[in-house]
Amino acid sequence: MTDSRRELPSVNTLLETSGVKYLLDHHPRRVVVDAVRSTVESARVAGGAPRTEEQWVETITSAVQQASRPSLRRVINATGVVLHTNLGRAPLADSAIRAIEHIAEGFSNLEYDIERGQRGSRYSHCVGLLRELTGAEDALVVNNCAAAMVLSLNAIAQRKEVLVSRGELVEIGGSFRIPDIMARSGARLVEVGTTNRTHDDDYRREITPKTAAIVKVHRSNFTIEGFTSEVSVERLAFIAAEHGLPVIHDLGSGLLISLDDYGLSGEPTASTALASGATLILMSGDKLLGGPQAGIILGKTEILAKLRQNPFARAMRVDKLTLSALEATLRLYLEPAQALKEIPVLAMLTESLEEIELRAHGVVAALRPWKIEAGVESSRASVGGGAFPTAEIASSAVVLRGDAQQIEERLRLGDPAVIGRIAEGRLLLDLRSVLPREDAALAKAIVKARS
Ligand SMILES: *Cc1c(COP(=O)(O)O)cnc(C)c1O
């Protein structure tokens, strides 16, 4: 043992110091003891042990803080990708947050019919709003859009065949491949057409007595260009009707109001998709709809009743916090202007470039007293989350001078973490995906990272 090792205080001695006693009063004992042990251990292994009691307490305090941080934490999304699946997709509107809080605090009528004083159904919530907003006859909310797909296929096509175009056998994200999901639902997938071209007759040719449905998957995260053709939902509905088959349209994004006026066109809204004749529409709650994670199924009452009775419906059921947030989000759509303003995803996508530039200059101005070199540059943001795959949205970014890799890491490891994007060796913090109320926190995080 070297001299410096012998000088290390024991764990018990440190636990007796007033600073560590204070920690013990405010944190679980095991967390504090672990922090003391690991601090002593790392001083033993790596050297550089704190010299004074004060320094020991400081190091132990930061170890306790580190260990007490929740695993799921707030992040400032400065990537410029508004719907970032890795960053939790849609932030919620204020009214949705309040609704969650209100319902979480106490009991609720989740499955209780207050008027009748008897058992009710969790599936009754949100249905009225979804009908009104989309024109659907009925609606069912489940855990997410992938669950909606599994449930729909299991209820309609178990041990039967479903037709899908080869151009739509897509991977949506990490572990969500349409063909895999479909196979797990118990339906047999029959591929029709080719990757770039699928025609009416490709579907017609494969329809047999075993066919149970035609599935249309919206190409949400890519486009196919060049020599292409696909069969529209209108045509599919026509072909399916000749054989009494349902058409399931996996729409993905869940756009409820058109964003054409904001330069974002080509993504079908739920009501236009329904009007095209699909039997079932499937969509996510936390993409362009701007609500909580959920899968929404729209269609006729008769077929949705069948889905509700399916055992998978129970396994994929939505919880009360989700329902409360979804209902509050949907309610905002009753006044589209209000939805555009209050639903963060829509507000971000439709905010004017001038406004975003102003905010970027505001952040840079807040850095000036700290002598941090930063500038404002134009940037290209995107929608993300599997919608408008090729759309680029004019945006504005704060660019920090200096070693991009190093600044990126310091911002990412800070609290709150700031996630930016490095382009051509420079770190860009794109303001389109930052909530305006986070601008001050972003400036503060930059100051911290550069100090
Ligand atoms: C995103 C997406 C899904 C998956 O939705 P989750 O809600 O994440 O399960 C399914 N289909 C399409 C077309 C999508 O874009």
The ligand as an SDF file (V2000), in Angstrom:
LIG
                    3D

 15 15  0  0  0  0  0  0  0  0999 V2000
  -44.9710    5.3350  -37.3050 C   0  0  0  0  0  0  0  0  0  0  0  0
  -45.7300    4.3700  -38.1020 C   0  0  0  0  0  0  0  0  0  0  0  0
  -46.1900    3.1970  -37.5230 C   0  0  0  0  0  0  0  0  0  0  0  0
  -45.9010    2.8360  -36.0950 C   0  0  0  0  0  0  0  0  0  0  0  0
  -46.6050    3.6520  -35.2160 O   0  0  0  0  0  0  0  0  0  0  0  0
  -46.3990    3.5090  -33.6240 P   0  0  0  0  0  0  0  0  0  0  0  0
  -47.4580    4.3940  -33.0660 O   0  0  0  0  0  0  0  0  0  0  0  0
  -45.0260    3.9760  -33.3520 O   0  0  0  0  0  0  0  0  0  0  0  0
  -46.6000    2.0960  -33.2860 O   0  0  0  0  0  0  0  0  0  0  0  0
  -46.9180    2.3270  -38.2970 C   0  0  0  0  0  0  0  0  0  0  0  0
  -47.1560    2.5820  -39.5930 N   0  0  0  0  0  0  0  0  0  0  0  0
  -46.7360    3.7040  -40.2040 C   0  0  0  0  0  0  0  0  0  0  0  0
  -47.0370    3.9270  -41.6350 C   0  0  0  0  0  0  0  0  0  0  0  0
  -46.0000    4.6440  -39.4670 C   0  0  0  0  0  0  0  0  0  0  0  0
  -45.5670    5.7610  -40.0570 O   0  0  0  0  0  0  0  0  0  0  0  0
  1  2  1  0
  2  3  1  0
  2 14  2  0
  3  4  1  0
  3 10  2  0
  4  5  1  0
  5  6  1  0
  6  7  2  0
  6  8  1  0
  6  9  1  0
 10 11  1  0
 11 12  2  0
 12 13  1  0
 12 14  1  0
 14 15  1  0
M  END
$$$$
